[in-house]
Amino acid sequence: SAGPGRRWRASDSSPEMVTAARERGIDAAMMDVNDWKPQADTDVVVTNAVLQWVPGHAALLSRWARELPAGAWLAMQVPGNHFSPSHTTIREVAGRPQWQRELAELTLREPLAVLDPAGYADVLIEAGCEVDAWETTYLQRLSGPDPVLEWVTGTALRPIKSTLDEDHWREFRAELAVELRKVYPPRADGTTWFPFRRVFTVARVRS
């Protein structure tokens, strides 16, 4: 509930996400997150698994904090698993000679694209906020064939999938599946443990 006298506004680059929000009665629009600016009446900003796709997003956070009115809140969450076996394996396979030409124009996110909690805290304190930042590793219990591959297909593999044609995507996916099975073997009951690190920050603009 938005509460008495309050109104939620949402934006996303995905038409499906915007449609889903509108179906729930939320005022939602298609927008590049770089183009969003706080308004004079903005009192809470929440981003969820968005900023990891935005190069140089620390500067964007700093700008938001400086433009938000006193007393406003800013909360964010980003995946912090760039050094996990899932992501190092993706980069290893993508760097093989047979894929370098196909992916030559693709720039994969650098491992340090996401800051650690202290990094985000420093950015927002410098911008005039009181900050609480932390990280949590969630142990996901996945099931089904190649569950880690299925997980990263909707996240880290999105740029690769959109770059390759259908045949090459199937080949890349099959090659990656072999390597992921080595680093994420199934348990005796057929499920697979998948540790997933997330970084959280909550900041309040000082009055």
N, C-alpha and C positions, 0 to 999 in steps of 0.2 A: 504494500500500500504506500502511495506517495505521501499520504498524510494530509490534513486540512491545509488548504492554501498552497500546496506544493504540486509540482508538475515534473514528471520525468521526460527527458528528451534523450533519444538514442541515435547513434549513427554507426554505420558499418559499410564496408566495401562490398559485402556480399548481398545480392538481391534477395536470396533465400532468407538470410538472417533478418533483413529489414522487413520482409513480408511477415515472418514469424512474430516479430515484435509488434507490428501493427495489428495482427490478429489478436494480440493480448491487450489491445487498447493503449499501446505505448506510441507516442509521437516519435516516429523513426524516419530517418532519411539516409540516402546513399551519400557518403562523404569520405574523402581521404582524411585520415586522422591528422595529417600535417596541416590541413586547412581549418581545423576546428579552433575556435577562440572562445575563451570564457566570456560570459556576459556579466553585466553588473549585478544580476540577481542569481548567478550561479553559486550554489553553496556546497554541492557535493559533486565530485567527479570520480567515476569508477572506470578503470580499463581492465579488461580480463583477457590475457593471452593475446595481446595486440601488439605491444610495443617491441617485441622481439623481431618483428618484421620491418621495423622502421630504423634505417641507418641513422646513427647520431641521435637517438631518441632521448638521451640524457639532456641535450640542449632543449628539446621540445618540452620535457618535464619542467626544466628550469623556467622556461617562458611561461608555461601555464601557471606555475606557482607565483610568479611575479605579477601576473595579470589577474589572478583570482582576488576577490575581495577579502578583507581581513575576516578571519574566523571560518573561512571555507575549508572543506576537507578534500583531500586527494588520496585515492586508494588505487593501488595497482597490483597486478600479479603477472609474472612472466615465467615461462618454463626456464629452468636453469640447468638443463641436462646436456649441454654442448660437449662436455668431456665424457659423457657416459658411453659405454660400449656401442649402444645403438647408433649414436651420432658419429663416433670415430669410425665405425664400420661403414656407414654411408659415405663418408668422405674418402675412405680407402678405396671402396669400389668405384666411386665416381672418378677417382684419380688414375684408374687403370688405363693403359694405352687405348684399349678398344672403345673407351667412353670419352676420352679427352676431346676428340674431334666433335662428337655429338653434343657435348656439353660445354664447348669452348666459349660460348657467349654467356654462359650462366655463371653468376657469382654466388657461390654458396655462402651462407652466413658464417662469419668468422666465429671461432669458439668464444672470443671475448666480446661478442656483440651484446651480450647481456651482462650487466654488472653484478657484483655480489651485493649482499645487503648493505655493507658499509659504503660501497660506491654510491648506491642510490641515496643513502642517508646523507652523505657528504654533499651531493648535488642539491638536495632539497633544503638542507640546513643553510647552505650558502645562499639559497633563494629566499630565505626568511621564514622557514617552517620549523615547527616542532615535529619530530619524526620518530616513528617506531618502524624498524625494518628487521626482517628475519627470513629464514629459509626453512623449508620442511621437505623431507624426502618421503614420499608416499610409496608404500610397497603394494603395487597393483598385482592382483592375482588374475592372470589372463587365461583364457581357455580357447580351444579350437586350434586348427592347423595354422602354423606360423603366426601366432597372435601378436608378437612384437612387430612383425612386418605389417600386419593389418593396422596396428596402432600408429606407426610412423607414416603410413601411407597418407593419412589424413592430416598430418602435421609437417614433419621435417621434409618429407618427400614431395610436397606439393610443387615446389619450383621445378624439380626434376621431371615430374609427371607432365607438367604443362609444357616442358621444353621438348621432350621426346615424342616421336610419333607412336602410334599404338603398338606396332611390332617391336620397336626398340624398347618401349616401356615394359612390355612383357618380358623381354630378355633381361633387362636391367633388374627388374623385380625378382626374377627367378635366380639370378646370380647373387643378389643381395640376400635372398632367403636362405641360401646355403650357408652364408657366413653368419647370419644372425642366429641360426640354429646352433652354431658352435658356441657362441657367447651367452646364449639364453636357452640352455637345454631344458626340456620339459621335466617336471617332477614325476615321481612314481605314479601319481594319480592323474597324470596327463595335463595338469595345469602348469603354468609358467610364471615365475616371479619376475616382475619388471619394476625395479626401483625408478621413481620419477621425481626429480628435484624441482621444486618451485620456489621462487623468490617473491616475497610480499613486502609492500611498503605502504604505510598509512601516514599521511602528513596533514598538519593543520597550519594554515597560514596565520602567522602571529598577528595579533591585533595592534 
